[in-house]
C-alpha cells in the first residue's frame, strides 16, 4: 500500500497525483493510477496531509508524478511531498524505505515532476525519506473532525484506487466495546431495533494496537444521526483472503503516515461482504471517527474496500453496508430511509457544488454518500447511484417480492389446481441477510414459516379454493406480501364421457399398417390438463382433442390404452381393443366375370378385376367397421357399394395417379354385428374396369 503525503495537513493538491507500480509477478508496469488529492477526511492534530492510500499488491518499483492544475507551476504544490510505502505483513504493518530512487525533472509543460521529500529550497534530497509516524500524537478530535482544508480539489478528479485484501471467515458478532481506558467517559450502547451483523474484530484483522495508544473518542451528543458511506478508492482485484492486509495497510497509513490517532472509518466492508471493526472504542458505541469532514460528530462511517466509480459493489458488500447501517441507526431510532438534520462543524462544499457555513443546519439522507457532505467523488458514481437501494434494504420492507412458481399443481388460466400438497417458490430483491423470515399464507393465515434464506415452502391444502401468498418479514419488522394466487384443491378424477373406440379410415393398407381412427372424449369437473395414449404407442393430446389417426397390424388384437389427467393430478383410465382383419378378394362370393391379376403391389400378391356391368363380389363378416380396398388409375370406372342389401354409395376409382391397396370407402357401426358388403361394377362408359384388392373389417 502506498500514498503521497505532504507537510501541511491543511493543504490540498490543486492538481492530480498519479502513481504506477511494477508487478513482482509479471515485471510489467501498471497503468497510471490517479489518487484523490486529499484524503477527504482527517482529524484535528494530524501530522501530515495526504492522498487516499492505494493498494497495489506485490510490487518492486513505483513511480509517482504530480500534475499541477490549470498550468500552475510547481510552487502551487504542497511542500514536503513524500511517497509513503507500507507493507501490511501478516500481523502488523511496517513502513518501507526504497532501495533506490530517482527524481525526474519536468517532462512537459503539462507535467510538473516534484521532488519527493524536498528540502526547503526545493532541491531534491538523495536520502530516502524517513517513514512517517514519528510526529507528535494528534490532539483529541474536534467536533469538525478535521482541520479546515485549503482550496477544494477538482471535482472531476478520479478517486484513488487501491487493491484490497478481503478477510477470511467472518467472526461472530463482536462483543461490546473494546474496554477503553478508565479515564474515558464511555457512553451507553443502546439496544438496536435490528440484529447486529457479524463483525470481524480489530484483533481478527490484525490491528497493531501499539501504534495508536490514544484513548477512543465519542460523539459529543452520544447519538448517531446518520451513516456516511465511502469507498477506499483502491483496486477491486484483491481476493477476499487478502482483505485483512488491506485494512492493516489503511490503518498504518492513517496512523503512521498521516499522524491520525486511529483508522478513520468506523467500519470497513470487503467485496465478499465481511465487515471489519474500524476505529476502536466499541462497535456498539457512538465512536467518533475521522471520515466526514465537518460531520464526524453526528455520524458513523462505513467504507467498502475498492473503487466504485464505474462498477457498483457486489451485492454481498452492499448488503453488509445495509445491515451495519440498519443496526447502528436502529440503536438511536433513526429510519434508514429517512432524513437527518446535521450541524456543520465547519464551512464546506459538496461534490455537487452546494456550500454552507460553519453551524449551518443541513438535511441529509440518513444513509448518504461522502460526496454529499464533502467535495469528493467518494463513494464513486456507480456506488452513489445504488445508495437508494442500500437505504431500501436497510429500512425494509423486503422489495420485489414475488411468487415464482407453485409446483405440485397445474395451472389453467390464472388458477392452480392440486390434489393437496404444493410447494411455493418465491424471489425477492432484498438480500436474505436482511430478511428475518418468510411466511407462506393460506387464506391469510401462516401455514409454514421459513428462515430468511429460504426461497420455497411446502403445505397441504384441504379440498376447496384457497388464496396463497408469501409474506416477508424484514429484520426491521416491516412486512411485504405478494399478490395472492388462487389454488384449488380437488380430488375428483376426470371421466371419459366417450369411451375410446376404433374405426377404419381411408388410406393405403398394408398387412402391418391398417389405417384407423381412435376416438374418445374426456371431461373434468375442474380443469382437464391432457389425455395420454400410453399403448401401443405413447402420445399426448390436448383437452379439446377427441380423435387421432393411427395404424394397426392386421390379424393382431391391439389394446389402445388411454389416461385422462386433470390439472390437479387426478387421473382416469380407459381402453379399447381392436383387430383389423383383411378379407382377400378370393374369399368373396362372386357373380359375373372376374379375372385374377398378380403383382407384389396387391394385398397377398393378387387382385380381382372386371369390366362386366353388374359383376359383383360379396363379403360377410362380424365387426363394427369395414373398408373396401381397391386399385385406382386414370382409366378405372365406378362401382356401387351395398351394405346389408341397401345401396350405401357409388365409388369412382378414377385417379390421376395409379394407387394400390387404397381403402377408398369405409363404414362404421356403433356396435359389432354381422354385416354384408357387396361391390357391383357399374360399367362406366369408356372406363368400365374395377379392380378390387379385398375388404378389411375391424373386430
TATAGI-V262689 format. One record per residue. N is the residue number from 1. OMEGA is omega as a letter, one per 20 degrees, with the letter a starting at -180 (999 if undefined). Layout:
# TATAGI-V262689
N:OMEGA ; N:OMEGA
This chain:
# TATAGI-V262689
1:a ; 2:r ; 3:r ; 4:a ; 5:r ; 6:a ; 7:a ; 8:a ; 9:a ; 10:a ; 11:r ; 12:r ; 13:r ; 14:a ; 15:a ; 16:r ; 17:a ; 18:r ; 19:r ; 20:a ; 21:r ; 22:a ; 23:r ; 24:a ; 25:a ; 26:a ; 27:a ; 28:r ; 29:r ; 30:r ; 31:r ; 32:a ; 33:a ; 34:r ; 35:r ; 36:a ; 37:r ; 38:a ; 39:r ; 40:r ; 41:a ; 42:r ; 43:a ; 44:r ; 45:r ; 46:a ; 47:a ; 48:r ; 49:a ; 50:r ; 51:r ; 52:r ; 53:r ; 54:r ; 55:a ; 56:r ; 57:a ; 58:a ; 59:r ; 60:r ; 61:r ; 62:r ; 63:r ; 64:r ; 65:r ; 66:a ; 67:a ; 68:a ; 69:r ; 70:r ; 71:a ; 72:r ; 73:a ; 74:a ; 75:r ; 76:a ; 77:a ; 78:r ; 79:r ; 80:a ; 81:a ; 82:r ; 83:a ; 84:a ; 85:a ; 86:r ; 87:a ; 88:r ; 89:r ; 90:a ; 91:r ; 92:a ; 93:r ; 94:r ; 95:a ; 96:r ; 97:a ; 98:r ; 99:r ; 100:r ; 101:r ; 102:r ; 103:a ; 104:r ; 105:a ; 106:a ; 107:a ; 108:r ; 109:a ; 110:a ; 111:r ; 112:r ; 113:a ; 114:r ; 115:r ; 116:a ; 117:a ; 118:r ; 119:a ; 120:a ; 121:r ; 122:r ; 123:a ; 124:r ; 125:a ; 126:a ; 127:r ; 128:a ; 129:r ; 130:r ; 131:r ; 132:r ; 133:a ; 134:a ; 135:r ; 136:r ; 137:a ; 138:r ; 139:a ; 140:a ; 141:r ; 142:r ; 143:a ; 144:r ; 145:a ; 146:r ; 147:a ; 148:r ; 149:r ; 150:a ; 151:a ; 152:a ; 153:r ; 154:a ; 155:r ; 156:a ; 157:r ; 158:r ; 159:r ; 160:r ; 161:a ; 162:r ; 163:a ; 164:a ; 165:a ; 166:a ; 167:r ; 168:a ; 169:r ; 170:r ; 171:r ; 172:a ; 173:a ; 174:r ; 175:a ; 176:a ; 177:a ; 178:r ; 179:r ; 180:a ; 181:a ; 182:a ; 183:a ; 184:r ; 185:a ; 186:r ; 187:a ; 188:r ; 189:a ; 190:r ; 191:a ; 192:r ; 193:r ; 194:a ; 195:r ; 196:r ; 197:r ; 198:a ; 199:r ; 200:a ; 201:r ; 202:r ; 203:a ; 204:r ; 205:r ; 206:r ; 207:r ; 208:a ; 209:a ; 210:a ; 211:r ; 212:a ; 213:a ; 214:r ; 215:r ; 216:r ; 217:a ; 218:a ; 219:a ; 220:a ; 221:a ; 222:a ; 223:r ; 224:a ; 225:a ; 226:r ; 227:r ; 228:a ; 229:a ; 230:q ; 231:a ; 232:r ; 233:a ; 234:r ; 235:r ; 236:a ; 237:r ; 238:r ; 239:a ; 240:r ; 241:a ; 242:a ; 243:r ; 244:r ; 245:r ; 246:r ; 247:r ; 248:r ; 249:r ; 250:r ; 251:a ; 252:a ; 253:a ; 254:a ; 255:a ; 256:a ; 257:a ; 258:r ; 259:r ; 260:a ; 261:a ; 262:r ; 263:a ; 264:a ; 265:r ; 266:r ; 267:r ; 268:a ; 269:r ; 270:a ; 271:r ; 272:r ; 273:r ; 274:a ; 275:a ; 276:r ; 277:r ; 278:a ; 279:a ; 280:a ; 281:r ; 282:a ; 283:a ; 284:r ; 285:r ; 286:a ; 287:r ; 288:r ; 289:r ; 290:a ; 291:a ; 292:a ; 293:r ; 294:a ; 295:r ; 296:a ; 297:a ; 298:a ; 299:r ; 300:a ; 301:r ; 302:a ; 303:r ; 304:a ; 305:r ; 306:r ; 307:a ; 308:r ; 309:a ; 310:a ; 311:r ; 312:r ; 313:r ; 314:a ; 315:a ; 316:r ; 317:r ; 318:r ; 319:r ; 320:r ; 321:a ; 322:a ; 323:r ; 324:a ; 325:a ; 326:a ; 327:a ; 328:r ; 329:r ; 330:r ; 331:a ; 332:r ; 333:a ; 334:r ; 335:a ; 336:r ; 337:a ; 338:r ; 339:r ; 340:r ; 341:a ; 342:r ; 343:a ; 344:r ; 345:r ; 346:r ; 347:a ; 348:a ; 349:r ; 350:r ; 351:r ; 352:r ; 353:r ; 354:a ; 355:r ; 356:r ; 357:r ; 358:a ; 359:a ; 360:r ; 361:a ; 362:r ; 363:r ; 364:r ; 365:a ; 366:r ; 367:a ; 368:a ; 369:r ; 370:a ; 371:r ; 372:a ; 373:a ; 374:a ; 375:r ; 376:r ; 377:a ; 378:j ; 379:a ; 380:a ; 381:a ; 382:r ; 383:a ; 384:a ; 385:r ; 386:a ; 387:r ; 388:r ; 389:r ; 390:r ; 391:a ; 392:r ; 393:a ; 394:a ; 395:a ; 396:i ; 397:r ; 398:a ; 399:r ; 400:r ; 401:a ; 402:r ; 403:a ; 404:a ; 405:r ; 406:a ; 407:a ; 408:a ; 409:r ; 410:a ; 411:r ; 412:a ; 413:r ; 414:a ; 415:r ; 416:r ; 417:a ; 418:r ; 419:r ; 420:a ; 421:r ; 422:r ; 423:a ; 424:r ; 425:a ; 426:r ; 427:a ; 428:r ; 429:r ; 430:r ; 431:a ; 432:a ; 433:r ; 434:a ; 435:r ; 436:a ; 437:r ; 438:r ; 439:r ; 440:a ; 441:r ; 442:a ; 443:r ; 444:a ; 445:a ; 446:r ; 447:r ; 448:r ; 449:a ; 450:r ; 451:r ; 452:r ; 453:a ; 454:r ; 455:r ; 456:r ; 457:a ; 458:r ; 459:r ; 460:a ; 461:r ; 462:r ; 463:a ; 464:a ; 465:a ; 466:r ; 467:a ; 468:r ; 469:r ; 470:r ; 471:r ; 472:r ; 473:r ; 474:r ; 475:r ; 476:a ; 477:r ; 478:a ; 479:r ; 480:a ; 481:r ; 482:r ; 483:a ; 484:r ; 485:r ; 486:r ; 487:r ; 488:r ; 489:r ; 490:a ; 491:r ; 492:a ; 493:r ; 494:r ; 495:r ; 496:r ; 497:r ; 498:a ; 499:r ; 500:r ; 501:a ; 502:r ; 503:r ; 504:r ; 505:r ; 506:a ; 507:a ; 508:a ; 509:r ; 510:r ; 511:r ; 512:a ; 513:r ; 514:a ; 515:r ; 516:r ; 517:r ; 518:a ; 519:r ; 520:r ; 521:r ; 522:r ; 523:r ; 524:a ; 525:a ; 526:a ; 527:r ; 528:a ; 529:a ; 530:r ; 531:a ; 532:r ; 533:a ; 534:r ; 535:j ; 536:r ; 537:a ; 538:r ; 539:r ; 540:a ; 541:r ; 542:a ; 543:a ; 544:r ; 545:a ; 546:r ; 547:r ; 548:r ; 549:r ; 550:r ; 551:r ; 552:r ; 553:a ; 554:r ; 555:a ; 556:r ; 557:a ; 558:r ; 559:r ; 560:a ; 561:a ; 562:a ; 563:r ; 564:a ; 565:r ; 566:a ; 567:r ; 568:a ; 569:r ; 570:a ; 571:r ; 572:a ; 573:r ; 574:a ; 575:r ; 576:r ; 577:r ; 578:r ; 579:r ; 580:a ; 581:r ; 582:r ; 583:a ; 584:r ; 585:a ; 586:r ; 587:a ; 588:r ; 589:a ; 590:r ; 591:a ; 592:a ; 593:r ; 594:r ; 595:a ; 596:r ; 597:a ; 598:r ; 599:r ; 600:r ; 601:a ; 602:r ; 603:a ; 604:r ; 605:a ; 606:r ; 607:r ; 608:a ; 609:a ; 610:r ; 611:a ; 612:r ; 613:r ; 614:r ; 615:a ; 616:r ; 617:a ; 618:r ; 619:r ; 620:a ; 621:r ; 622:a ; 623:a ; 624:r ; 625:a ; 626:r ; 627:r ; 628:a ; 629:a ; 630:r ; 631:a ; 632:r ; 633:a ; 634:a ; 635:a ; 636:a ; 637:a ; 638:r ; 639:r ; 640:r ; 641:r ; 642:r ; 643:a ; 644:r ; 645:a ; 646:r ; 647:a ; 648:a ; 649:r ; 650:a ; 651:r ; 652:a ; 653:r ; 654:a ; 655:r ; 656:r ; 657:r ; 658:a ; 659:r ; 660:r ; 661:a ; 662:r ; 663:a ; 664:a ; 665:r ; 666:r ; 667:a ; 668:r ; 669:a ; 670:r ; 671:r ; 672:a ; 673:r ; 674:a ; 675:r ; 676:r ; 677:a ; 678:r ; 679:a ; 680:a ; 681:a ; 682:a ; 683:a ; 684:a ; 685:r ; 686:r ; 687:a ; 688:a ; 689:r ; 690:r ; 691:a ; 692:a ; 693:r ; 694:a ; 695:r ; 696:r ; 697:a ; 698:r ; 699:999
